[in-house]
Amino acid sequence: MKPAPLHRRLRLPLIVLACAGALAGPAALAQSPLNPAASSSSLDAPLFYQLLLGELNVRGGDPGAGYSLFLEAAQQQKNPELYRRAVEVALQSRQVDAALAAARAWARDIPSDADASRFTLLTLLSLGRVSETAAPLRAVLMATPADDRNGGIAAIPQMYARVSDKAQVLAATREALAPFLTQPAHAGAAWSTIGRLELDLDRPVAATDAARRGHAADPTSPYPALLALELLERGQAEAEPVVREHIDAARAKDPANTTISNAYARVLLDLGRLRDARVQLERLTTRAPQQPDPWLLLGMLQVRDNALPAANVSLDTYLQLVRDANDERTRRALTQAYLLKAEIAEKQQDYIAANAWIDRIDNPEEIMAAQMRRASVLARQGRLDEARALLRSQPERRPDDARLKLISEAQLLREFKAWREAYQVYGEAVQRFPQDTELLYEQAMMGDKAGQPADMERLLRQLIAIDPNHHHAYNALGYSLADRNERLPEAKQLIEKAVSMAPNDAYIQDSLGWVEFRLGNTERALNILRDAYGKRPDPEIAAHLGEVLWVKGQRDDARRVWREGLALAGDNETLKSTLKRLNVEP
C-alpha cells in the first residue's frame, strides 16, 4: 500500500497550511517541505516544523509552549497570520496579558496592519486598561476607509459601554479623536461621540457644546443633529437650534434627505409640542410627499385637533402609499391608520363605517386596541354598559391580557368622564396585580378625579412607602395639596423631593411654580413656570403661567399664553376652569 503523505499521517492542522501560504505564497508552497523536491523559500524546513510543533503543543494541552513558538516565528518572519495565531492561542487559553504582548509586538513590527491595532484595543479593553486604549483606537480609525470612518467613530460609545469609569472613557476617546476634531469630513461625528460620552457622565451642558462644535464644523453632518435631538428629549432646549439649522443645511444639499426632519417631528410629538410637530409634518409632506410615515403622523394630529376632513386626506394618502408594502412594521402602522379612520367615522357618528374600519384589523397583537375602539363606538351611542361587557369578554391569550383588559376598560371610562367607575376598575386591577405600582398610581389619580382626595393621598403615601423613588407620586401628592391650597409647606417639600429626582421634568417644575405662587412667591413662581412652559408647551402649564402673569398685571401676556394653551387643547379642564374662575375671555 502506498504510504499517506506526511501531512495526512500527522493530521497537519489547517492553520499550518494557512501560515505556510501566507509566508511563501502559492508558488513557493508548491515547492515547500511537503514536497521532497522543494527548492529554498521563506518557509524553510525548520520554520515549518516549528509551526507544526507549535500547533501540536496547542492541541496536546500545552498552549503556553505553542504560543511561544508561534510568537517567535511571527517576530522572525514579520508575518501577520503568525501574530494572529499567537494572539488566538493566548486568548483561547485565557492568557490575556500574553495576547496583549503579542498584539503589541504585531502592531510594532507591522504598523500598517489595522488588525494589529484592533486586537491590541480589544485586549486592553478586556483587561480594563482603558487609559491605554487611545493610541490603538486612533490607529484603527486611521486605517479605516474614509467613507466608513464616521460610522466607526459613532460606534465608540457602544464599544466602551461596559466600562464603568466613564471619565476614563471620555479621556481616552478625546485623545484618540484629536486628529479628527478639526477635519471637516469627520468633525461632526467626532464631536458628537464626545458629546454622547459627556451625556454618560450626566453633563448635558458639555454635551450640548459638543453638538454645537460638531455642527459648526459640518452643518450637513447628521451626527450632531442626532445628539441634539437626544438632548432635546432630555430637556436641553439649548440644543434645538442645532437640529433646525441642520435641517435647513441638509435640505439645501439634498432635498430628498428627510431623516432628521422625521426624527425631529417624532421628538416634538413625544415632548407634547403638538403644534410644532404639526408644522414639521406639514413641511415634510410637502417636501417629500412619497414618504408615508409623515402622512400617518400628520393624520393622527389632525384627528386630535378635530380637523377631520384634513385627517381623512392625510390618512387616505398614507394608505395609498403603503398599499403594496408587506413588512411587519407597516402592518403595525396600518392598524393605527385603521383605528384613526374608525375614530374619524365615530366622531362623525358614522358608526357603520367605524366598525368597517375596525374589521380590517387582522393583526392578532392589536386585537385589544381594535376592541377598545369598537367599545368606544358603542359608548358614543349611549351603550356604555355594552362597551364594558365587550372588553370584559375578550379572551386572555397572553399573560398580560387580563391587566390590559382592565386598563382598557378604565381608559374607556375616563374618556367618557365616568370617574367613579374608572376609580373602581383601577381598584380591581390593583387587587389583581398588587405588585404593579403604576396601577396603584393610576388608581390614586382617578381617586382625585372621583372627588375622593383623602383616598388619593392614602394611595400615594402607600405608593411612596412601596417605592420611595417614585417621583411622580411625590409630585402628584404635593400638587394636589397646593391646588387645594392646603398644607403648603408640606406640599412644597414633596414637590422639591420630586424635583431632586427628575430636575428636567417640566410637569414637576410646573407643580413647583404653582406651589410657590400659592405661597405668595410670585416672582419665583413666574420664572419657574416660564422655564417649564418653554420646555414643554402644555395647556395645564399655560393655565398656571397665565394666572401668575394675570396677577402680576401682565394681562396681554397672560391672554397670549392662554390662547396658546387653548390652541394646544381647547378642552383642557384646568385651563377652562382657570378662565372661568377669573372671568376672562382670552
C-alpha positions as CSV (number, residue, x, y, z in Angstrom):
1,M,0.0,0.0,0.0
2,K,1.2,3.4,-0.9
3,P,2.0,5.4,2.3
4,A,-0.1,8.5,3.0
5,P,1.6,11.9,2.6
6,L,3.3,13.3,5.6
7,H,0.7,15.9,6.3
8,R,-2.1,13.3,6.2
9,R,-0.2,11.0,8.6
10,L,0.4,13.8,11.1
11,R,-3.2,15.3,10.6
12,L,-1.5,18.6,9.8
13,P,-3.7,21.4,11.1
14,L,-5.1,23.8,8.6
15,I,-3.5,26.7,10.4
16,V,-0.1,25.4,9.4
17,L,-1.0,25.3,5.8
18,A,-2.6,28.7,6.0
19,C,0.6,30.2,7.6
20,A,2.6,28.4,5.0
21,G,0.6,30.0,2.3
22,A,0.9,33.4,3.9
23,L,4.7,33.1,4.2
24,A,5.5,31.5,0.9
25,G,2.7,32.3,-1.5
26,P,1.1,29.8,-3.8
27,A,4.2,29.2,-6.0
28,A,6.6,28.7,-3.0
29,L,4.0,26.5,-1.3
30,A,4.2,24.2,-4.3
31,Q,7.9,23.8,-3.5
32,S,7.6,23.7,0.3
33,P,8.9,21.0,2.6
34,L,5.8,19.0,1.9
35,N,7.4,18.3,-1.5
36,P,10.6,16.3,-1.4
37,A,11.8,18.3,-4.5
38,A,11.2,21.6,-2.9
39,S,13.6,24.4,-3.5
40,S,14.5,27.1,-0.9
41,S,11.7,29.6,0.2
42,S,10.9,31.7,3.1
43,L,9.1,28.7,4.6
44,D,12.1,26.5,5.2
45,A,12.0,23.2,6.9
46,P,12.9,24.4,10.5
47,L,10.2,27.1,10.3
48,F,7.7,24.6,9.0
49,Y,8.3,22.2,11.8
50,Q,8.4,25.0,14.3
51,L,4.8,25.9,13.3
52,L,3.8,22.2,13.3
53,L,5.3,21.7,16.8
54,G,3.5,24.9,18.0
55,E,0.2,23.6,16.8
56,L,0.7,20.1,18.2
57,N,1.6,21.7,21.6
58,V,-1.7,23.7,21.5
59,R,-3.7,20.6,20.6
60,G,-1.8,18.5,23.2
61,G,-2.6,20.7,26.1
62,D,0.4,23.0,26.4
63,P,-0.8,26.2,24.8
64,G,2.0,28.2,26.5
65,A,4.6,26.4,24.6
66,G,2.6,26.7,21.4
67,Y,2.2,30.4,21.9
68,S,5.9,30.9,22.4
69,L,6.7,29.0,19.2
70,F,4.1,31.0,17.1
71,L,5.2,34.3,18.6
72,E,8.9,33.6,17.9
73,A,8.1,32.7,14.3
74,A,5.9,35.8,13.9
75,Q,8.7,38.1,15.1
76,Q,11.3,36.4,12.9
77,Q,9.1,36.5,9.8
78,K,7.1,39.7,10.5
79,N,4.0,37.8,9.4
80,P,0.5,38.9,10.4
81,E,-1.0,35.4,10.2
82,L,1.5,34.1,12.7
83,Y,0.9,37.0,15.0
84,R,-2.8,36.4,14.7
85,R,-2.4,32.8,15.6
86,A,-0.2,33.7,18.7
87,V,-2.9,36.1,19.9
88,E,-5.6,33.5,19.3
89,V,-3.8,30.8,21.2
90,A,-3.2,33.2,24.2
91,L,-6.9,34.2,24.2
92,Q,-8.1,30.6,24.0
93,S,-6.0,29.7,27.0
94,R,-7.2,32.9,28.8
95,Q,-3.7,34.4,28.9
96,V,-4.9,37.9,28.2
97,D,-1.6,39.5,29.1
98,A,0.2,37.3,26.7
99,A,-2.3,38.1,24.0
100,L,-1.7,41.8,24.6
101,A,2.1,41.3,24.3
102,A,1.7,39.5,21.0
103,A,-0.7,42.1,19.7
104,R,1.6,45.0,20.6
105,A,4.6,43.2,19.0
106,W,2.4,42.8,15.9
107,A,1.5,46.5,15.8
108,R,5.1,47.5,16.4
109,D,6.5,45.2,13.6
110,I,3.7,45.8,11.1
111,P,2.3,49.2,11.9
112,S,0.2,49.4,8.7
113,D,-1.8,46.3,9.7
114,A,-5.2,47.6,11.2
115,D,-5.9,44.1,12.7
116,A,-2.9,44.5,15.0
117,S,-4.3,47.7,16.5
118,R,-7.8,46.2,16.6
119,F,-6.5,43.2,18.6
120,T,-4.5,45.5,20.9
121,L,-7.5,47.7,21.5
122,L,-9.9,44.8,22.3
123,T,-7.4,43.1,24.5
124,L,-6.7,46.2,26.5
125,L,-10.5,46.6,27.0
126,S,-10.8,43.1,28.2
127,L,-8.1,43.8,30.8
128,G,-9.8,47.0,31.9
129,R,-6.8,49.2,30.9
130,V,-9.0,51.9,29.4
131,S,-6.4,54.7,29.7
132,E,-4.1,52.8,27.3
133,T,-6.6,52.4,24.5
134,A,-6.3,55.9,22.9
135,A,-3.3,55.0,20.6
136,P,-4.7,51.7,19.2
137,L,-8.2,53.3,18.8
138,R,-6.7,56.1,16.8
139,A,-4.7,53.6,14.7
140,V,-7.8,51.6,14.0
141,L,-9.7,54.7,12.9
142,M,-6.8,55.9,10.7
143,A,-6.7,52.5,9.0
144,T,-10.5,52.6,8.4
145,P,-11.5,53.7,4.9
146,A,-12.6,57.4,4.9
147,D,-16.1,56.5,3.7
148,D,-16.6,54.2,6.7
149,R,-14.7,56.2,9.3
150,N,-17.6,58.3,10.6
151,G,-19.5,55.1,11.3
152,G,-16.6,53.7,13.3
153,I,-16.3,57.0,15.3
154,A,-20.0,56.9,16.1
155,A,-19.7,53.3,17.4
156,I,-17.1,54.2,20.0
157,P,-19.6,54.8,22.9
158,Q,-21.1,51.3,22.3
159,M,-17.6,49.7,22.3
160,Y,-16.9,51.2,25.7
161,A,-20.5,50.6,27.0
162,R,-19.5,48.1,29.7
163,V,-16.7,50.2,31.1
164,S,-17.8,51.6,34.5
165,D,-15.3,54.5,34.6
166,K,-16.9,56.9,32.1
167,A,-14.4,59.6,32.8
168,Q,-11.5,57.4,31.7
169,V,-13.5,56.5,28.5
170,L,-14.0,60.2,27.7
171,A,-10.3,61.0,28.3
172,A,-9.1,58.1,26.1
173,T,-11.6,59.0,23.4
174,R,-10.7,62.6,23.3
175,E,-7.1,61.7,22.9
176,A,-7.9,59.2,20.1
177,L,-10.2,61.6,18.2
178,A,-7.9,64.6,18.5
179,P,-6.8,64.5,14.8
180,F,-10.4,64.2,13.6
181,L,-11.9,67.1,15.6
182,T,-10.6,69.6,13.1
183,Q,-11.2,67.6,9.9
184,P,-14.5,68.8,8.3
185,A,-15.3,65.4,7.0
186,H,-15.1,63.8,10.4
187,A,-15.5,66.6,13.0
188,G,-19.3,66.2,13.1
189,A,-19.1,62.5,14.1
190,A,-16.1,63.1,16.4
191,W,-17.6,65.9,18.4
192,S,-20.9,64.0,18.6
193,T,-19.2,61.0,20.1
194,I,-17.5,63.1,22.7
195,G,-21.0,64.7,23.4
196,R,-22.5,61.3,24.0
197,L,-19.8,60.4,26.4
198,E,-20.4,63.7,28.2
199,L,-24.0,62.6,28.5
200,D,-22.9,59.3,30.1
201,L,-21.3,61.5,32.7
202,D,-24.6,63.4,33.1
203,R,-23.1,66.6,31.7
204,P,-25.7,67.8,29.3
205,V,-24.3,71.3,29.0
206,A,-20.9,69.9,27.9
207,A,-22.8,67.6,25.5
208,T,-24.7,70.5,24.0
209,D,-21.4,72.4,23.5
210,A,-20.0,69.3,21.7
211,A,-23.1,69.2,19.5
212,R,-22.7,72.8,18.6
213,R,-19.0,72.4,17.8
214,G,-19.7,69.4,15.5
215,H,-22.5,71.2,13.8
216,A,-20.3,74.3,13.2
217,A,-17.6,72.1,11.6
218,D,-20.1,70.5,9.2
219,P,-23.8,71.7,9.3
220,T,-24.8,68.9,7.0
221,S,-23.5,66.1,9.2
222,P,-26.4,64.2,10.8
223,Y,-24.4,63.2,13.9
224,P,-24.6,66.5,15.8
225,A,-28.3,66.8,15.0
226,L,-29.0,63.3,16.3
227,L,-27.1,64.2,19.5
228,A,-29.1,67.4,19.8
229,L,-32.4,65.5,19.4
230,E,-31.4,63.3,22.3
231,L,-30.5,66.3,24.4
232,L,-33.8,68.0,23.4
233,E,-35.7,64.9,24.7
234,R,-33.8,65.3,28.0
235,G,-34.9,68.9,28.4
236,Q,-31.9,70.7,26.9
237,A,-33.8,73.3,24.8
238,E,-30.5,75.0,24.0
239,A,-29.7,72.1,21.6
240,E,-32.7,72.7,19.4
241,P,-31.1,75.3,17.1
242,V,-28.6,72.6,16.0
243,V,-31.5,70.5,14.8
244,R,-33.3,73.3,13.0
245,E,-30.1,74.6,11.3
246,H,-29.1,71.1,10.2
247,I,-32.5,70.5,8.6
248,D,-32.0,73.7,6.6
249,A,-28.5,72.8,5.6
250,A,-29.4,69.2,4.7
251,R,-32.3,70.4,2.6
252,A,-30.1,72.7,0.6
253,K,-27.6,69.9,0.0
254,D,-30.1,67.1,-0.7
255,P,-33.8,67.9,-0.8
256,A,-34.7,64.2,-0.6
257,N,-32.9,63.7,2.7
258,T,-35.5,64.0,5.5
259,T,-34.1,61.6,8.1
260,I,-33.5,64.3,10.8
261,S,-36.8,66.0,9.9
262,N,-38.7,62.8,10.5
263,A,-36.9,62.2,13.8
264,Y,-37.4,65.8,14.9
265,A,-41.2,65.6,14.3
266,R,-41.3,62.4,16.4
267,V,-39.4,64.0,19.2
268,L,-41.7,67.0,19.2
269,L,-44.7,64.6,19.4
270,D,-43.0,62.8,22.4
271,L,-42.5,66.2,24.1
272,G,-46.1,67.1,23.6
273,R,-45.3,70.0,21.3
274,L,-48.0,69.1,19.0
275,R,-48.3,72.4,17.2
276,D,-44.6,72.4,16.4
277,A,-44.8,68.8,15.3
278,R,-47.7,69.5,13.0
279,V,-45.7,72.3,11.4
280,Q,-42.8,70.0,10.8
281,L,-45.0,67.3,9.4
282,E,-46.8,69.7,7.0
283,R,-43.4,70.7,5.7
284,L,-42.4,67.1,5.3
285,T,-45.5,66.1,3.4
286,T,-44.9,69.0,1.1
287,R,-41.2,68.3,0.6
288,A,-41.4,64.5,0.3
289,P,-45.0,63.6,-0.5
290,Q,-44.0,60.0,-1.3
291,Q,-42.8,59.2,2.2
292,P,-45.7,57.5,4.0
293,D,-44.9,57.9,7.7
294,P,-45.3,61.7,7.9
295,W,-48.8,61.4,6.4
296,L,-49.8,59.0,9.2
297,L,-48.4,61.2,12.0
298,L,-50.0,64.3,10.5
299,G,-53.3,62.4,10.3
300,M,-53.0,61.5,13.9
301,L,-52.5,65.1,14.9
302,Q,-55.3,66.3,12.7
303,V,-57.7,63.8,14.3
304,R,-56.7,65.0,17.7
305,D,-57.4,68.6,16.6
306,N,-60.7,67.6,15.2
307,A,-59.6,68.6,11.7
308,L,-61.4,65.6,10.4
309,P,-61.6,66.4,6.6
310,A,-57.8,67.1,6.5
311,A,-57.2,64.0,8.6
312,N,-59.1,61.9,6.1
313,V,-56.9,63.2,3.3
314,S,-53.7,62.5,5.2
315,L,-54.7,59.0,6.2
316,D,-56.0,58.1,2.7
317,T,-52.7,59.3,1.3
318,Y,-50.8,57.1,3.7
319,L,-52.9,54.1,2.9
320,Q,-52.4,54.6,-0.8
321,L,-48.6,54.9,-0.4
322,V,-48.3,51.7,1.6
323,R,-50.8,49.6,-0.3
324,D,-48.1,47.3,-1.7
325,A,-46.0,47.1,1.4
326,N,-46.0,43.8,3.3
327,D,-43.4,44.2,6.1
328,E,-44.2,43.8,9.8
329,R,-43.6,47.4,10.6
330,T,-46.1,48.6,8.0
331,R,-48.7,46.1,9.2
332,R,-48.5,47.5,12.7
333,A,-48.8,51.1,11.3
334,L,-51.8,50.0,9.2
335,T,-53.5,49.1,12.4
336,Q,-53.0,52.6,13.7
337,A,-54.3,54.1,10.5
338,Y,-57.4,51.9,10.5
339,L,-58.1,52.9,14.2
340,L,-57.7,56.6,13.3
341,K,-60.1,56.2,10.4
342,A,-62.5,54.5,12.7
343,E,-62.2,57.3,15.2
344,I,-63.0,59.8,12.5
345,A,-66.1,57.9,11.5
346,E,-67.1,57.6,15.1
347,K,-66.7,61.4,15.7
348,Q,-68.9,61.9,12.6
349,Q,-71.4,59.5,14.1
350,D,-71.0,57.1,11.1
351,Y,-70.9,54.0,13.3
352,I,-71.3,51.5,10.4
353,A,-68.1,53.0,8.8
354,A,-66.3,53.0,12.1
355,N,-66.9,49.3,12.6
356,A,-66.0,48.6,9.0
357,W,-62.6,50.1,9.5
358,I,-62.1,48.2,12.7
359,D,-63.0,45.0,10.8
360,R,-59.9,45.5,8.6
361,I,-57.6,44.9,11.6
362,D,-56.3,41.4,11.4
363,N,-53.1,41.7,13.5
364,P,-53.6,39.4,16.5
365,E,-51.3,41.6,18.5
366,E,-53.7,44.6,18.1
367,I,-57.0,42.8,18.9
368,M,-57.4,44.7,22.2
369,A,-56.8,48.0,20.6
370,A,-59.4,47.2,17.9
371,Q,-61.9,46.1,20.5
372,M,-61.3,49.2,22.6
373,R,-62.1,51.3,19.6
374,R,-65.2,49.2,19.0
375,A,-66.2,49.7,22.6
376,S,-65.8,53.4,22.2
377,V,-68.2,53.3,19.2
378,L,-70.7,51.6,21.4
379,A,-70.2,54.1,24.3
380,R,-70.7,57.0,22.0
381,Q,-74.0,55.5,21.0
382,G,-75.1,55.6,24.7
383,R,-74.3,51.9,25.2
384,L,-71.5,52.2,27.8
385,D,-72.6,49.0,29.6
386,E,-72.3,47.0,26.4
387,A,-68.9,48.6,25.7
388,R,-67.6,47.5,29.1
389,A,-69.1,44.0,28.6
390,L,-67.3,43.8,25.2
391,L,-63.9,44.5,26.8
392,R,-64.6,42.1,29.7
393,S,-65.5,39.3,27.3
394,Q,-62.2,39.3,25.4
395,P,-60.2,36.1,25.8
396,E,-56.9,36.2,27.7
397,R,-54.5,34.7,25.2
398,R,-51.3,36.1,26.8
399,P,-50.2,36.6,30.4
400,D,-50.6,40.4,30.2
401,D,-54.1,40.3,28.7
402,A,-56.0,40.4,32.0
403,R,-54.2,43.5,33.0
404,L,-54.7,45.1,29.6
405,K,-58.4,44.4,29.7
406,L,-58.8,46.2,33.0
407,I,-56.7,49.2,31.8
408,S,-58.7,49.4,28.6
409,E,-61.9,49.5,30.5
410,A,-60.6,52.2,32.9
411,Q,-59.4,54.3,30.0
412,L,-62.8,54.0,28.3
413,L,-64.5,55.2,31.4
414,R,-62.0,58.1,31.7
415,E,-62.7,59.1,28.1
416,F,-66.4,59.4,29.0
417,K,-65.7,61.1,32.3
418,A,-67.1,58.2,34.4
419,W,-64.5,59.0,37.1
420,R,-66.0,57.0,39.9
421,E,-66.4,53.8,37.8
422,A,-62.9,54.2,36.4
423,Y,-61.6,54.5,40.0
424,Q,-63.4,51.3,40.9
425,V,-61.9,49.4,37.9
426,Y,-58.4,50.6,38.8
427,G,-59.0,49.4,42.3
428,E,-60.0,46.0,40.9
429,A,-56.8,46.0,38.8
430,V,-54.7,46.8,41.9
431,Q,-56.3,43.9,43.8
432,R,-55.4,41.5,41.0
433,F,-51.9,42.9,40.4
434,P,-50.8,44.2,43.9
435,Q,-47.1,44.5,42.8
436,D,-47.9,46.8,39.9
437,T,-47.1,50.3,41.3
438,E,-48.2,52.0,38.1
439,L,-51.7,50.7,38.6
440,L,-51.7,52.0,42.1
441,Y,-50.6,55.4,40.8
442,E,-53.4,55.4,38.3
443,Q,-55.9,54.5,40.9
444,A,-54.7,57.4,43.1
445,M,-55.0,59.8,40.2
446,M,-58.5,58.6,39.5
447,G,-59.4,59.0,43.2
448,D,-58.8,62.7,42.8
449,K,-61.0,62.9,39.7
450,A,-63.7,60.9,41.5
451,G,-63.8,63.6,44.3
452,Q,-62.0,61.5,46.9
453,P,-58.9,63.4,47.8
454,A,-58.4,61.5,51.1
455,D,-58.3,58.2,49.1
456,M,-55.8,59.8,46.7
457,E,-53.5,60.9,49.5
458,R,-53.7,57.5,51.2
459,L,-52.9,55.6,48.0
460,L,-50.0,57.9,47.1
461,R,-48.5,57.6,50.5
462,Q,-48.9,53.8,50.2
463,L,-47.1,54.0,46.8
464,I,-44.2,56.1,48.3
465,A,-43.8,53.5,51.0
466,I,-43.5,50.7,48.4
467,D,-41.3,52.7,46.0
468,P,-39.5,55.6,47.7
469,N,-38.1,56.7,44.3
470,H,-41.4,57.1,42.5
471,H,-41.0,60.9,41.8
472,H,-44.5,61.1,40.2
473,A,-46.1,60.1,43.4
474,Y,-44.3,62.9,45.4
475,N,-45.2,65.4,42.7
476,A,-48.9,64.3,42.5
477,L,-49.3,64.5,46.2
478,G,-47.6,67.8,46.5
479,Y,-49.5,69.3,43.6
480,S,-52.8,68.1,45.0
481,L,-52.2,69.8,48.3
482,A,-51.0,73.0,46.5
483,D,-54.0,73.0,44.2
484,R,-56.4,72.8,47.1
485,N,-54.3,75.4,48.9
486,E,-53.7,73.1,51.9
487,R,-50.6,72.4,53.9
488,L,-48.4,74.4,51.5
489,P,-45.0,73.9,53.3
490,E,-45.6,70.2,53.1
491,A,-46.7,70.4,49.5
492,K,-43.5,72.3,48.6
493,Q,-41.3,69.8,50.4
494,L,-42.9,66.9,48.5
495,I,-42.6,68.7,45.1
496,E,-38.9,69.6,45.8
497,K,-38.3,65.9,46.5
498,A,-39.7,65.1,43.1
499,V,-37.6,67.9,41.5
500,S,-34.4,66.4,43.1
501,M,-35.2,63.1,41.4
502,A,-36.3,64.5,38.0
503,P,-34.9,68.0,37.7
504,N,-35.7,68.4,34.0
505,D,-39.4,67.3,34.1
506,A,-41.4,70.2,33.0
507,Y,-44.6,69.0,34.7
508,I,-42.8,68.7,38.1
509,Q,-41.4,72.2,37.5
510,D,-45.0,73.3,36.9
511,S,-46.0,71.9,40.3
512,L,-43.1,73.8,42.0
513,G,-44.1,77.0,40.3
514,W,-47.7,76.6,41.3
515,V,-46.9,75.9,45.0
516,E,-44.6,78.9,45.0
517,F,-47.4,81.0,43.7
518,R,-49.7,79.7,46.4
519,L,-47.1,80.6,49.0
520,G,-47.0,84.2,47.6
521,N,-43.6,83.9,45.9
522,T,-44.9,85.3,42.7
523,E,-41.7,86.3,41.0
524,R,-40.0,82.9,41.7
525,A,-43.2,81.2,40.5
526,L,-43.2,83.2,37.3
527,N,-39.5,82.3,36.5
528,I,-40.1,78.6,37.2
529,L,-43.4,78.4,35.1
530,R,-41.8,80.3,32.2
531,D,-39.0,77.7,32.2
532,A,-41.4,74.8,32.4
533,Y,-43.6,76.2,29.6
534,G,-40.5,76.8,27.4
535,K,-39.5,73.2,27.8
536,R,-43.0,71.7,27.2
537,P,-45.8,73.9,25.9
538,D,-48.8,72.3,27.6
539,P,-52.3,73.7,28.3
540,E,-52.1,73.0,32.0
541,I,-48.8,74.8,32.4
542,A,-50.2,77.6,30.2
543,A,-53.1,77.9,32.7
544,H,-50.8,78.3,35.6
545,L,-48.3,80.6,33.8
546,G,-51.2,82.8,32.5
547,E,-52.7,83.1,36.0
548,V,-49.4,84.3,37.5
549,L,-49.0,86.8,34.7
550,W,-52.5,88.0,35.2
551,V,-52.0,88.5,38.9
552,K,-48.8,90.4,38.2
553,G,-50.8,92.8,35.9
554,Q,-49.2,91.5,32.7
555,R,-52.7,90.9,31.2
556,D,-51.7,90.9,27.5
557,D,-49.0,88.3,28.1
558,A,-51.5,86.2,30.1
559,R,-54.1,86.2,27.4
560,R,-51.4,85.3,24.8
561,V,-50.3,82.3,26.8
562,W,-53.9,81.2,27.5
563,R,-54.7,81.4,23.7
564,E,-51.7,79.2,23.0
565,G,-52.9,76.7,25.6
566,L,-56.4,76.7,24.1
567,A,-54.8,76.1,20.7
568,L,-53.0,73.1,22.1
569,A,-56.1,71.6,23.8
570,G,-59.3,73.6,23.9
571,D,-61.0,71.1,26.2
572,N,-58.3,71.1,29.0
573,E,-60.2,71.2,32.2
574,T,-57.6,73.1,34.2
575,L,-57.3,75.8,31.6
576,K,-61.1,76.1,31.2
577,S,-61.7,76.3,34.9
578,T,-59.0,78.9,35.3
579,L,-60.5,81.2,32.7
580,K,-64.0,80.7,34.2
581,R,-62.8,81.4,37.7
582,L,-61.0,84.6,36.6
583,N,-63.9,85.5,34.3
584,V,-61.5,86.0,31.4
585,E,-62.2,85.7,27.6
586,P,-58.6,85.4,26.2
